[in-house]
Amino acid sequence: MKNSAIHEALNPKFERFVTPAIITHVYRLVRIMAALQVSMFLAVILGYREWLGPILVILGFILAPLVWLLVCLITRAILEFLAVVFAIHRELADLAHKPCEEYRDPGNPPMPPPWS
């Protein structure tokens, strides 16, 4: 329980990022909410089908799933971008904590600093 996303979200010390842990939950929630909105939209279309006419009803039934798919794709792209940003941050933090000797070529001595 100590390392859960809820515990980290409520931690006032900001020792870890919460976003990588909740990205999958956010994506699931957005998909569910978009599906509910499409369902309500289709219910309204069915409720007013006599007033809308057959062309708009058919158009609504064609466009509603496409809008849902578009919302899911855009949300996925944004969340993947966030995941990549946090992965880059993690990799840069790992590189910053490694000693410099790991990056030097043993055959070439390091260059002296330009100010010496």
NORGI-V518704 format. One record per backbone hydrogen bond with DSSP energy under -1.0 kcal/mol. NH is the residue of the N-H (numbers start at 1). CO is the residue of the C=O. If there is no record, write none. Layout:
((NH CO) (NH CO))
This chain:
((4 1) (8 4) (9 5) (10 6) (22 18) (23 19) (26 22) (27 23) (28 24) (29 25) (30 26) (31 27) (32 28) (33 29) (34 30) (35 31) (36 32) (37 33) (38 34) (39 35) (40 36) (41 37) (42 38) (43 39) (44 40) (45 41) (46 42) (47 43) (48 44) (52 48) (53 49) (57 53) (58 54) (59 55) (60 56) (61 57) (62 58) (63 59) (64 60) (67 63) (68 64) (69 65) (70 66) (71 67) (72 68) (73 69) (74 70) (75 71) (76 72) (77 73) (78 74) (79 75) (80 76) (81 77) (82 78) (83 79) (84 80) (85 81) (86 82) (87 83) (88 84) (89 85) (90 86) (91 87) (92 88) (93 89) (94 90) (95 91) (96 92) (97 93) (102 99) (103 100) (116 113))
